[in-house]
């Protein structure tokens, strides 16, 4: 029998966990996107000394599980003596890595940045050559071309792929509970331990994740209709008989 009392008594925990999940998702995505835009420009550079370090950074964060990255950030850095010395001195910058929230946010931001770099780099490479030639014919400098032609077009073309990255990041924040943060999944674990009802506890959390995913899919469909309308195939006009 379903324990309906779990939902009525645990909704404050779920609400607090949902708020933390949304914070981690939004802040990580915002920081990752801001850092990914200039790094994506470096990624498409033909100079190996320029794109090589960016490729290496992306290769590490895309080639290792985000859970491992989070555990290394939270448990691993504290074992270095120089890090412990920074904490003892009260260095505000490094004290962020002593807090589980700061470790989770930094890990998620670095991870999503690595994926966003490749998404934007692919969109930059897909820029029609005619647009580049037209910008050069107008006498635009490289910076002006990036600001007015390449980056705006790449951001529009990257919308479908980036929407998937946002959904993946929303789901990926579920591992934050492994470092004592009570996010949405952590709230479900607390409800399970309190009521001994794993099915109801995690189904409720899953339904919330599902509702958020549907909302994001709907928003990005609207955004694609708004900014990618020129790329949609034209409907055939049928003449009346």
C-alpha positions as a Markdown table, in Angstrom:
| # | Residue | x | y | z |
|---|---|---|---|---|
| 1 | Unk | 0.0 | 0.0 | 0.0 |
| 2 | Unk | 1.2 | 3.5 | -0.9 |
| 3 | Unk | 2.2 | 5.6 | 2.1 |
| 4 | Unk | 0.4 | 8.8 | 1.2 |
| 5 | Unk | 1.4 | 10.4 | 4.6 |
| 6 | Unk | 5.0 | 10.5 | 3.3 |
| 7 | Unk | 4.0 | 13.3 | 0.8 |
| 8 | Unk | 2.0 | 15.4 | 3.3 |
| 9 | Unk | 4.7 | 15.2 | 6.0 |
| 10 | Unk | 7.8 | 15.4 | 3.8 |
| 11 | Unk | 6.9 | 18.2 | 1.4 |
| 12 | Unk | 9.0 | 20.9 | 3.2 |
| 13 | Unk | 12.1 | 18.7 | 2.8 |
| 14 | Unk | 11.3 | 18.2 | -0.9 |
| 15 | Unk | 10.7 | 21.9 | -1.4 |
| 16 | Unk | 14.1 | 22.8 | 0.2 |
| 17 | Unk | 15.8 | 20.1 | -1.8 |
| 18 | Unk | 14.2 | 21.3 | -5.0 |
| 19 | Unk | 15.4 | 24.9 | -4.2 |
| 20 | Unk | 19.0 | 23.6 | -3.7 |
| 21 | Unk | 18.8 | 21.6 | -6.9 |
| 22 | Unk | 17.6 | 24.6 | -8.9 |
| 23 | Unk | 20.4 | 26.8 | -7.4 |
| 24 | Unk | 23.1 | 24.3 | -8.3 |
| 25 | Unk | 21.8 | 23.8 | -11.8 |
| 26 | Unk | 21.3 | 27.5 | -12.6 |
| 27 | Unk | 24.5 | 28.8 | -11.1 |
| 28 | Unk | 26.6 | 26.0 | -12.6 |
| 29 | Unk | 25.1 | 26.5 | -16.0 |
| 30 | Unk | 25.5 | 30.2 | -15.9 |
| 31 | Unk | 29.2 | 30.0 | -14.8 |
| 32 | Unk | 29.9 | 27.2 | -17.3 |
| 33 | Unk | 28.4 | 29.1 | -20.2 |
| 34 | Unk | 30.3 | 32.3 | -19.4 |
| 35 | Unk | 33.6 | 30.5 | -19.3 |
| 36 | Unk | 32.8 | 28.3 | -22.3 |
| 37 | Unk | 32.2 | 31.1 | -24.8 |
| 38 | Unk | 35.8 | 32.4 | -24.9 |
| 39 | Unk | 37.2 | 28.9 | -24.5 |
| 40 | Unk | 35.2 | 27.7 | -27.5 |
| 41 | Unk | 36.8 | 30.4 | -29.6 |
| 42 | Unk | 40.2 | 29.2 | -28.5 |
| 43 | Unk | 39.1 | 25.6 | -29.2 |
| 44 | Unk | 38.6 | 26.3 | -32.9 |
| 45 | Unk | 41.9 | 28.0 | -33.3 |
| 46 | Unk | 44.3 | 26.3 | -35.8 |
| 47 | Unk | 47.2 | 26.9 | -33.4 |
| 48 | Unk | 47.8 | 23.7 | -31.4 |
| 49 | Unk | 49.3 | 25.8 | -28.5 |
| 50 | Unk | 46.0 | 27.6 | -28.2 |
| 51 | Unk | 43.5 | 24.8 | -28.7 |
| 52 | Unk | 45.6 | 22.1 | -27.1 |
| 53 | Unk | 45.1 | 23.1 | -23.4 |
| 54 | Unk | 41.4 | 23.6 | -24.0 |
| 55 | Unk | 41.1 | 20.2 | -25.6 |
| 56 | Unk | 43.0 | 18.6 | -22.6 |
| 57 | Unk | 40.7 | 20.3 | -20.1 |
| 58 | Unk | 37.6 | 19.1 | -21.9 |
| 59 | Unk | 39.1 | 15.6 | -22.4 |
| 60 | Unk | 39.5 | 15.2 | -18.7 |
| 61 | Unk | 36.1 | 16.4 | -17.6 |
| 62 | Unk | 34.3 | 14.6 | -20.4 |
| 63 | Unk | 36.3 | 11.5 | -20.0 |
| 64 | Unk | 35.7 | 10.9 | -16.2 |
| 65 | Unk | 32.5 | 10.4 | -14.3 |
| 66 | Unk | 31.2 | 13.6 | -12.6 |
| 67 | Unk | 30.8 | 11.6 | -9.4 |
| 68 | Unk | 34.5 | 10.9 | -9.3 |
| 69 | Unk | 35.2 | 14.6 | -10.0 |
| 70 | Unk | 33.0 | 15.6 | -7.2 |
| 71 | Unk | 34.6 | 13.2 | -4.7 |
| 72 | Unk | 38.0 | 14.3 | -5.7 |
| 73 | Unk | 37.1 | 18.0 | -5.3 |
| 74 | Unk | 35.5 | 17.4 | -1.9 |
| 75 | Unk | 37.6 | 14.7 | -0.3 |
| 76 | Unk | 40.8 | 14.9 | -2.3 |
| 77 | Unk | 41.9 | 18.5 | -2.1 |
| 78 | Unk | 41.7 | 18.5 | 1.7 |
| 79 | Unk | 44.6 | 16.0 | 1.9 |
| 80 | Unk | 47.1 | 18.5 | 0.5 |
| 81 | Unk | 49.1 | 20.4 | 3.1 |
| 82 | Unk | 49.1 | 23.6 | 1.1 |
| 83 | Unk | 45.3 | 23.5 | 1.0 |
| 84 | Unk | 45.1 | 22.9 | 4.7 |
| 85 | Unk | 47.4 | 25.8 | 5.2 |
| 86 | Unk | 45.2 | 28.1 | 3.1 |
| 87 | Unk | 42.2 | 27.0 | 5.2 |
| 88 | Unk | 44.1 | 27.7 | 8.4 |
| 89 | Unk | 45.0 | 31.2 | 7.2 |
| 90 | Unk | 41.4 | 31.9 | 6.5 |
| 91 | Unk | 41.9 | 32.5 | 2.7 |
| 92 | Unk | 38.3 | 33.2 | 1.5 |
| 93 | Unk | 39.0 | 32.0 | -2.0 |
| 94 | Unk | 40.1 | 28.5 | -0.9 |
| 95 | Unk | 37.6 | 28.3 | 1.9 |
| 96 | Unk | 35.0 | 27.8 | -0.8 |
| 97 | Unk | 36.4 | 24.3 | -1.4 |
| 98 | Unk | 36.0 | 23.5 | 2.3 |
| 99 | Unk | 32.2 | 23.8 | 2.0 |
| 100 | Unk | 30.3 | 21.0 | 0.2 |
| 101 | Unk | 28.1 | 23.6 | -1.6 |
| 102 | Unk | 31.2 | 25.3 | -3.1 |
| 103 | Unk | 32.7 | 22.0 | -4.1 |
| 104 | Unk | 29.5 | 20.8 | -5.8 |
| 105 | Unk | 29.0 | 24.1 | -7.6 |
| 106 | Unk | 32.6 | 24.3 | -8.8 |
| 107 | Unk | 32.5 | 20.7 | -10.0 |
| 108 | Unk | 29.3 | 21.1 | -11.8 |
| 109 | Unk | 30.4 | 24.4 | -13.4 |
| 110 | Unk | 33.7 | 22.9 | -14.7 |
| 111 | Unk | 31.9 | 19.8 | -16.0 |
| 112 | Unk | 29.2 | 21.6 | -17.9 |
| 113 | Unk | 31.8 | 24.1 | -19.2 |
| 114 | Unk | 33.7 | 21.2 | -20.8 |
| 115 | Unk | 30.7 | 19.9 | -22.7 |
| 116 | Unk | 29.5 | 23.4 | -23.6 |
| 117 | Unk | 32.9 | 24.2 | -25.1 |
| 118 | Unk | 32.5 | 21.3 | -27.6 |
| 119 | Unk | 28.9 | 22.3 | -28.4 |
| 120 | Unk | 29.8 | 25.9 | -29.2 |
| 121 | Unk | 33.0 | 24.9 | -31.0 |
| 122 | Unk | 31.0 | 22.6 | -33.2 |
| 123 | Unk | 28.5 | 25.4 | -33.9 |
| 124 | Unk | 31.3 | 27.8 | -34.7 |
| 125 | Unk | 32.8 | 25.3 | -37.2 |
| 126 | Unk | 29.3 | 24.9 | -38.8 |
| 127 | Unk | 29.2 | 28.7 | -39.6 |
| 128 | Unk | 28.4 | 29.0 | -43.4 |
| 129 | Unk | 31.5 | 30.2 | -45.2 |
| 130 | Unk | 29.4 | 32.8 | -47.0 |
| 131 | Unk | 28.7 | 34.7 | -43.8 |
| 132 | Unk | 32.5 | 34.9 | -43.1 |
| 133 | Unk | 33.2 | 36.1 | -46.6 |
| 134 | Unk | 30.5 | 38.7 | -46.3 |
| 135 | Unk | 31.8 | 39.9 | -42.9 |
| 136 | Unk | 35.3 | 40.2 | -44.4 |
| 137 | Unk | 33.9 | 42.1 | -47.4 |
| 138 | Unk | 32.4 | 44.6 | -45.1 |
| 139 | Unk | 35.8 | 45.2 | -43.5 |
| 140 | Unk | 35.1 | 43.7 | -40.1 |
| 141 | Unk | 37.9 | 42.8 | -37.8 |
| 142 | Unk | 38.3 | 39.3 | -36.3 |
| 143 | Unk | 36.8 | 40.6 | -33.0 |
| 144 | Unk | 33.9 | 42.4 | -34.7 |
| 145 | Unk | 33.2 | 39.3 | -36.8 |
| 146 | Unk | 33.1 | 37.1 | -33.6 |
| 147 | Unk | 30.9 | 39.5 | -31.7 |
| 148 | Unk | 28.4 | 40.3 | -34.5 |
| 149 | Unk | 28.4 | 37.2 | -36.8 |
| 150 | Unk | 30.1 | 34.1 | -35.5 |
| 151 | Unk | 29.1 | 33.9 | -31.8 |
| 152 | Unk | 25.4 | 35.0 | -32.3 |
| 153 | Unk | 24.9 | 32.5 | -35.0 |
| 154 | Unk | 26.7 | 29.7 | -33.1 |
| 155 | Unk | 24.7 | 30.3 | -30.0 |
| 156 | Unk | 21.5 | 30.0 | -32.0 |
| 157 | Unk | 22.6 | 26.8 | -33.8 |
| 158 | Unk | 23.8 | 25.3 | -30.5 |
| 159 | Unk | 20.3 | 25.6 | -28.8 |
| 160 | Unk | 19.1 | 22.0 | -29.6 |
| 161 | Unk | 22.4 | 20.4 | -28.3 |
| 162 | Unk | 22.7 | 22.8 | -25.3 |
| 163 | Unk | 19.1 | 22.0 | -24.2 |
| 164 | Unk | 20.2 | 18.4 | -23.7 |
| 165 | Unk | 23.2 | 19.6 | -21.7 |
| 166 | Unk | 20.9 | 21.6 | -19.4 |
| 167 | Unk | 18.7 | 18.6 | -18.8 |
| 168 | Unk | 21.8 | 16.4 | -18.2 |
| 169 | Unk | 23.1 | 18.9 | -15.7 |
| 170 | Unk | 19.7 | 19.0 | -13.9 |
| 171 | Unk | 19.8 | 15.3 | -13.5 |
| 172 | Unk | 23.5 | 15.3 | -12.7 |
| 173 | Unk | 23.0 | 17.4 | -9.6 |
| 174 | Unk | 21.5 | 14.4 | -8.0 |
| 175 | Unk | 24.9 | 13.3 | -6.9 |
| 176 | Unk | 25.3 | 16.3 | -4.7 |
| 177 | Unk | 23.7 | 14.3 | -1.9 |
| 178 | Unk | 26.9 | 12.1 | -1.8 |
| 179 | Unk | 28.7 | 15.0 | -0.1 |
| 180 | Unk | 26.1 | 15.7 | 2.6 |
| 181 | Unk | 24.0 | 18.2 | 0.6 |
| 182 | Unk | 20.3 | 17.7 | 0.9 |
| 183 | Unk | 19.2 | 18.3 | -2.6 |
| 184 | Unk | 16.0 | 16.8 | -4.2 |
| 185 | Unk | 17.6 | 13.3 | -4.2 |
| 186 | Unk | 18.9 | 13.9 | -0.6 |
| 187 | Unk | 15.4 | 14.8 | 0.5 |
| 188 | Unk | 14.1 | 11.6 | -1.0 |
| 189 | Unk | 16.7 | 9.6 | 0.9 |
| 190 | Unk | 15.8 | 11.4 | 4.2 |
| 191 | Unk | 12.1 | 10.6 | 3.6 |
| 192 | Unk | 13.0 | 6.9 | 2.9 |
| 193 | Unk | 15.0 | 6.6 | 6.1 |
| 194 | Unk | 12.2 | 8.3 | 8.0 |
| 195 | Unk | 9.2 | 6.3 | 6.6 |
| 196 | Unk | 11.0 | 3.2 | 5.3 |
| 197 | Unk | 9.1 | 3.7 | 2.0 |
| 198 | Unk | 11.7 | 3.7 | -0.7 |
| 199 | Unk | 9.2 | 3.4 | -3.6 |
| 200 | Unk | 7.1 | 6.4 | -2.6 |
| 201 | Unk | 10.1 | 8.5 | -1.6 |
| 202 | Unk | 12.0 | 8.2 | -4.8 |
| 203 | Unk | 9.0 | 8.1 | -7.1 |
| 204 | Unk | 8.0 | 11.5 | -5.7 |
| 205 | Unk | 11.4 | 12.9 | -6.4 |
| 206 | Unk | 11.4 | 11.3 | -9.9 |
| 207 | Unk | 8.1 | 13.0 | -10.7 |
| 208 | Unk | 9.5 | 16.4 | -9.7 |
| 209 | Unk | 12.5 | 15.8 | -12.0 |
| 210 | Unk | 10.2 | 14.7 | -14.8 |
| 211 | Unk | 8.1 | 17.8 | -14.4 |
| 212 | Unk | 11.2 | 20.1 | -14.5 |
| 213 | Unk | 12.4 | 18.2 | -17.6 |
| 214 | Unk | 9.1 | 18.7 | -19.5 |
| 215 | Unk | 9.2 | 22.4 | -18.6 |
| 216 | Unk | 12.7 | 22.8 | -19.9 |
| 217 | Unk | 11.9 | 20.9 | -23.1 |
| 218 | Unk | 8.9 | 23.2 | -23.7 |
| 219 | Unk | 10.9 | 26.4 | -23.1 |
| 220 | Unk | 13.6 | 25.3 | -25.5 |
| 221 | Unk | 11.0 | 24.4 | -28.2 |
| 222 | Unk | 9.7 | 27.9 | -27.9 |
| 223 | Unk | 13.3 | 29.3 | -28.1 |
| 224 | Unk | 14.1 | 27.2 | -31.2 |
| 225 | Unk | 10.9 | 28.4 | -32.9 |
| 226 | Unk | 11.9 | 32.0 | -32.1 |
| 227 | Unk | 15.6 | 31.9 | -33.0 |
| 228 | Unk | 15.9 | 29.0 | -35.4 |
| 229 | Unk | 12.9 | 29.7 | -37.5 |
| 230 | Unk | 15.1 | 30.5 | -40.6 |
| 231 | Unk | 16.6 | 27.0 | -40.4 |
| 232 | Unk | 13.3 | 25.1 | -40.4 |
| 233 | Unk | 12.2 | 23.5 | -43.7 |
| 234 | Unk | 9.6 | 25.5 | -45.6 |
| 235 | Unk | 6.2 | 23.9 | -45.8 |
| 236 | Unk | 5.0 | 23.1 | -49.4 |
| 237 | Unk | 2.3 | 25.3 | -50.7 |
| 238 | Unk | -0.6 | 23.3 | -52.1 |
| 239 | Unk | -2.5 | 25.1 | -54.9 |
| 240 | Unk | -6.2 | 24.7 | -54.8 |
| 241 | Unk | -7.6 | 22.3 | -57.4 |
